């Protein structure tokens, strides 16, 4: 049984197309293209495996294009516990603009999921989790899956003594955050826009982000992490509020950077590190991922060196 399990209900093959400049309405000639088996939970598992954390991955995959996922999980040494169903796993298009250093995403619909398939996933999760385990529930939901699914899975996993880390958006996140305190996740990682959706208004300044994050933490979520893009991330627990800021780096690809942050967060929690060290590791994972294509971290020494460059500031209440 692995110390960490990740769930990806709506995985994808990420096709990253590199362009000198992205101009809407224009014809483009790509300078490069690569395909990576991914999805949020898969990306988190890959980064954790690179760091040396024993990790299993589950979720739902299509049988008709299984090879990229099978190869990736085998290569990384990840325990493959996916539920396979007929059909093809979706492909997501990532348009990397070299002039701006940013990525435009075009996400396609996923597989249609039956209630029986969801039951099979629940059974796998129940079999894989034990007291003290960390369970990462990450990503969007495929067709046919109700928004209540993360809240229900979180309740199941918490009853088995696992700490649930949730990285979701939209109705699935809203329902999970509206759950009874006993069913709330251990940690969440919204970005600023997702936190604004929950708060119901813009959060233009850091103090406004802090206020919204503290309100979520006070509802019963022990750790709220808000990713702020180039401004780093905010970490809010019952006793500490920290703003972690990364160094400036040359970006190879922003694809999966948020997932790498979640992986660093989980690696820090798995190690039992104090919150400042968790924040440094999370930001170092994200910064390291920015220098690598695909869901990969640089070497451990590079990640440790990056962690030393992360600035940590206490935030006044």
C-alpha positions as CSV (number, residue, x, y, z in Angstrom):
1,X,0.0,0.0,0.0
2,X,1.5,3.4,-1.1
3,X,1.9,6.3,1.3
4,X,0.2,8.6,-1.3
5,X,-2.5,7.9,-3.9
6,X,-3.7,10.2,-6.6
7,X,-7.1,10.2,-8.3
8,X,-7.6,11.4,-11.9
9,X,-11.2,10.9,-13.1
10,X,-10.7,13.0,-16.3
11,X,-7.1,12.3,-17.5
12,X,-5.8,13.4,-20.9
13,X,-2.9,13.2,-23.3
14,X,-1.5,16.7,-23.4
15,X,-0.4,17.7,-26.9
16,X,1.9,20.7,-26.5
17,X,2.4,22.8,-29.7
18,X,5.2,25.4,-29.6
19,X,4.7,28.6,-31.5
20,X,6.9,31.6,-32.0
21,X,3.9,33.8,-31.3
22,X,0.2,32.9,-31.0
23,X,-2.0,35.3,-33.0
24,X,-5.8,34.6,-32.9
25,X,-7.3,34.1,-36.4
26,X,-3.9,33.5,-38.0
27,X,-2.3,30.5,-39.6
28,X,0.7,29.2,-37.5
29,X,3.7,27.0,-38.2
30,X,4.7,25.0,-35.1
31,X,8.3,24.8,-34.2
32,X,7.8,21.6,-32.0
33,X,5.1,19.3,-30.7
34,X,5.1,16.7,-27.9
35,X,2.6,14.4,-26.4
36,X,2.5,13.7,-22.7
37,X,0.1,11.4,-20.8
38,X,-1.3,13.5,-18.1
39,X,-4.2,14.9,-16.1
40,X,-3.8,16.6,-12.7
41,X,-3.5,13.5,-10.6
42,X,-1.2,11.8,-13.0
43,X,1.1,14.9,-13.1
44,X,1.1,15.0,-9.3
45,X,2.0,11.3,-9.1
46,X,4.9,11.8,-11.6
47,X,6.4,14.6,-9.7
48,X,6.1,12.7,-6.4
49,X,7.7,9.6,-8.0
50,X,10.6,11.8,-9.3
51,X,11.1,13.0,-5.7
52,X,11.1,9.4,-4.4
53,X,7.8,9.3,-2.6
54,X,6.0,5.9,-3.0
55,X,2.8,6.7,-4.9
56,X,-0.1,4.9,-6.6
57,X,-2.3,6.4,-9.2
58,X,-5.9,5.6,-10.0
59,X,-8.8,7.0,-11.9
60,X,-10.4,6.2,-15.3
61,X,-8.7,5.6,-18.6
62,X,-9.8,4.5,-22.1
63,X,-8.5,1.2,-23.3
64,X,-8.1,2.4,-27.0
65,X,-5.1,4.7,-26.3
66,X,-3.7,3.1,-23.2
67,X,0.0,2.8,-24.2
68,X,1.2,6.3,-23.3
69,X,-0.2,6.0,-19.8
70,X,1.1,2.5,-19.3
71,X,4.5,3.5,-20.5
72,X,4.7,6.6,-18.3
73,X,3.5,4.9,-15.1
74,X,5.9,2.0,-15.6
75,X,8.8,4.3,-16.4
76,X,8.2,6.4,-13.2
77,X,7.6,3.4,-10.9
78,X,4.1,4.4,-10.1
79,X,1.7,1.8,-8.9
80,X,-0.9,1.7,-11.7
81,X,-4.4,1.1,-10.2
82,X,-6.5,2.7,-13.0
83,X,-9.9,1.4,-14.0
84,X,-10.0,0.8,-17.8
85,X,-13.1,1.3,-19.9
86,X,-13.8,1.1,-23.6
87,X,-13.0,4.2,-25.6
88,X,-10.3,6.8,-25.9
89,X,-8.9,9.0,-23.2
90,X,-9.2,12.6,-24.4
91,X,-6.5,14.8,-25.9
92,X,-5.9,18.3,-24.7
93,X,-4.2,20.9,-26.9
94,X,-1.7,23.2,-25.2
95,X,-0.5,26.2,-27.4
96,X,2.9,27.4,-26.0
97,X,3.6,31.0,-27.1
98,X,7.4,31.4,-26.9
99,X,7.2,35.2,-27.2
100,X,5.1,35.6,-24.1
101,X,6.1,32.4,-22.2
102,X,2.5,31.4,-21.6
103,X,0.2,28.6,-22.7
104,X,-3.3,28.6,-24.1
105,X,-5.3,25.5,-23.3
106,X,-8.0,23.8,-25.4
107,X,-9.5,21.0,-23.3
108,X,-11.7,18.4,-25.0
109,X,-14.5,16.4,-23.5
110,X,-13.7,13.3,-21.6
111,X,-15.1,9.7,-21.6
112,X,-18.7,9.2,-20.6
113,X,-18.6,7.5,-17.2
114,X,-21.3,5.1,-15.8
115,X,-22.2,4.7,-12.2
116,X,-20.7,1.2,-12.2
117,X,-17.3,2.6,-13.2
118,X,-17.5,5.1,-10.4
119,X,-18.2,2.3,-8.0
120,X,-15.1,0.5,-9.2
121,X,-13.0,3.6,-8.6
122,X,-14.4,3.9,-5.0
123,X,-13.6,0.3,-4.4
124,X,-10.0,0.8,-5.5
125,X,-9.6,3.9,-3.4
126,X,-11.0,2.2,-0.3
127,X,-8.6,-0.7,-0.8
128,X,-5.6,1.6,-1.2
129,X,-6.0,4.0,1.7
130,X,-5.2,3.5,5.4
131,X,-4.9,5.8,8.4
132,X,-2.3,8.4,7.8
133,X,-2.2,8.1,4.0
134,X,-2.5,11.1,1.7
135,X,-5.1,11.0,-1.0
136,X,-5.0,13.6,-3.8
137,X,-8.3,14.2,-5.6
138,X,-7.5,16.3,-8.6
139,X,-8.9,17.7,-11.9
140,X,-12.1,18.2,-13.7
141,X,-14.9,15.7,-13.9
142,X,-15.9,13.7,-17.1
143,X,-19.3,13.5,-18.6
144,X,-21.9,11.7,-16.4
145,X,-20.1,12.3,-13.1
146,X,-22.1,14.5,-10.7
147,X,-20.3,17.5,-9.0
148,X,-20.9,15.8,-5.6
149,X,-18.4,13.1,-6.3
150,X,-15.3,14.7,-4.7
151,X,-17.3,15.5,-1.5
152,X,-18.5,11.9,-1.4
153,X,-15.0,10.4,-2.0
154,X,-13.6,12.8,0.6
155,X,-16.0,11.6,3.2
156,X,-15.1,8.0,2.3
157,X,-11.4,8.6,2.5
158,X,-11.6,10.6,5.7
159,X,-13.5,7.8,7.4
160,X,-10.6,5.5,6.6
161,X,-8.2,7.9,8.3
162,X,-6.6,9.5,5.1
163,X,-5.8,13.1,4.7
164,X,-7.5,14.4,1.5
165,X,-5.8,17.0,-0.7
166,X,-8.3,18.5,-3.2
167,X,-7.3,20.4,-6.3
168,X,-10.5,21.0,-8.3
169,X,-12.6,23.9,-9.7
170,X,-16.1,24.9,-10.7
171,X,-19.1,23.1,-9.2
172,X,-17.1,20.1,-8.0
173,X,-15.0,22.4,-5.8
174,X,-18.0,24.5,-4.7
175,X,-19.9,21.3,-3.5
176,X,-16.8,20.0,-1.7
177,X,-16.3,23.3,0.1
178,X,-20.0,23.4,1.1
179,X,-19.8,19.9,2.7
180,X,-20.3,19.4,6.4
181,X,-17.1,20.0,8.5
182,X,-16.6,16.3,9.0
183,X,-16.4,15.8,5.2
184,X,-14.1,18.7,4.4
185,X,-10.7,18.0,2.8
186,X,-7.5,18.3,4.8
187,X,-6.0,20.7,2.3
188,X,-7.1,22.6,-0.9
189,X,-5.2,24.4,-3.5
190,X,-7.4,26.9,-5.4
191,X,-5.8,29.6,-7.6
192,X,-6.9,33.2,-7.3
193,X,-9.7,32.9,-9.9
194,X,-11.1,29.8,-8.2
195,X,-11.0,31.5,-4.8
196,X,-12.8,34.5,-6.3
197,X,-15.5,32.1,-7.7
198,X,-16.0,30.8,-4.1
199,X,-15.9,34.2,-2.5
200,X,-18.3,35.7,-5.1
201,X,-16.3,38.8,-5.8
202,X,-12.8,39.8,-7.1
203,X,-9.8,39.5,-4.9
204,X,-7.5,42.1,-6.4
205,X,-5.1,42.5,-3.5
206,X,-3.2,40.1,-1.3
207,X,-5.1,41.1,1.9
208,X,-8.4,40.3,0.1
209,X,-7.0,36.8,-0.8
210,X,-5.9,36.3,2.8
211,X,-9.3,37.2,4.1
212,X,-11.0,34.7,1.8
213,X,-8.4,32.0,2.5
214,X,-8.8,32.5,6.2
215,X,-12.6,32.2,5.9
216,X,-12.2,28.8,4.2
217,X,-9.7,27.6,6.8
218,X,-12.0,28.7,9.6
219,X,-14.8,26.5,8.1
220,X,-12.7,23.5,9.0
221,X,-10.1,23.0,6.3
222,X,-6.7,22.7,8.1
223,X,-4.6,24.0,5.3
224,X,-5.6,26.4,2.5
225,X,-3.0,27.0,-0.3
226,X,-3.8,29.7,-2.9
227,X,-1.6,29.7,-6.0
228,X,-0.9,33.2,-7.2
229,X,1.0,32.6,-10.5
230,X,4.2,34.6,-10.7
231,X,3.5,36.0,-7.2
232,X,4.0,32.6,-5.6
233,X,1.4,31.1,-3.2
234,X,-0.3,31.8,0.1
235,X,-0.3,29.1,2.8
236,X,-2.9,29.5,5.6
237,X,-3.2,27.1,8.6
238,X,-4.8,27.5,12.0
239,X,-1.6,29.0,13.4
240,X,0.4,30.4,10.4
241,X,-0.1,32.6,7.3
242,X,2.8,32.6,4.9
243,X,3.5,34.1,1.5
244,X,6.0,32.1,-0.5
245,X,7.6,33.8,-3.5
246,X,9.6,32.0,-6.2
247,X,12.7,33.2,-8.1
248,X,12.6,34.4,-11.7
249,X,13.3,31.5,-14.1
250,X,13.4,30.8,-17.8
251,X,10.2,28.9,-18.5
252,X,10.3,25.7,-20.6
253,X,6.6,25.0,-20.2
254,X,3.9,26.1,-17.7
255,X,1.9,22.9,-18.3
256,X,1.5,21.1,-15.0
257,X,3.2,23.8,-12.8
258,X,0.2,23.9,-10.5
259,X,0.2,20.2,-10.3
260,X,3.9,20.3,-9.4
261,X,3.0,22.7,-6.6
262,X,0.5,20.2,-5.3
263,X,3.1,17.4,-5.5
264,X,5.5,19.5,-3.5
265,X,2.8,20.3,-0.9
266,X,2.1,16.6,-0.6
267,X,5.8,15.7,-0.4
268,X,6.2,18.2,2.5
269,X,3.1,16.8,4.3
270,X,4.3,13.3,3.8
271,X,7.7,14.2,5.4
272,X,6.0,15.8,8.3
273,X,7.8,19.1,7.6
274,X,6.8,22.4,9.3
275,X,4.7,24.8,7.2
276,X,7.6,27.1,6.1
277,X,9.5,24.0,4.7
278,X,6.3,22.7,3.1
279,X,5.9,26.0,1.4
280,X,9.5,26.1,0.2
281,X,9.2,22.6,-1.2
282,X,5.9,23.2,-2.9
283,X,7.3,26.4,-4.7
284,X,10.5,24.6,-5.5
285,X,8.6,21.8,-7.2
286,X,6.6,24.3,-9.2
287,X,9.7,26.4,-10.1
288,X,11.6,23.2,-11.1
289,X,8.7,22.0,-13.3
290,X,8.8,25.3,-15.2
291,X,12.3,24.4,-16.4
292,X,11.2,21.0,-17.7
293,X,8.9,19.7,-20.4
294,X,6.2,17.2,-19.4
295,X,5.4,16.2,-15.9
296,X,9.0,16.0,-14.8
297,X,11.1,17.5,-12.0
298,X,14.8,18.3,-12.3
299,X,17.2,16.4,-10.0
300,X,16.8,16.4,-6.3
301,X,19.9,18.7,-5.8
302,X,18.4,21.2,-8.2
303,X,15.0,21.2,-6.4
304,X,16.8,21.6,-3.0
305,X,18.8,24.5,-4.4
306,X,15.5,26.1,-5.7
307,X,14.0,25.6,-2.2
308,X,16.7,27.7,-0.7
309,X,15.8,30.6,-3.0
310,X,12.1,30.7,-2.0
311,X,11.3,33.8,0.0
312,X,8.9,33.2,2.9
313,X,7.1,36.1,4.6
314,X,4.7,35.9,7.4
315,X,1.4,37.6,6.6
316,X,-0.3,39.8,9.2
317,X,-3.8,38.7,10.1
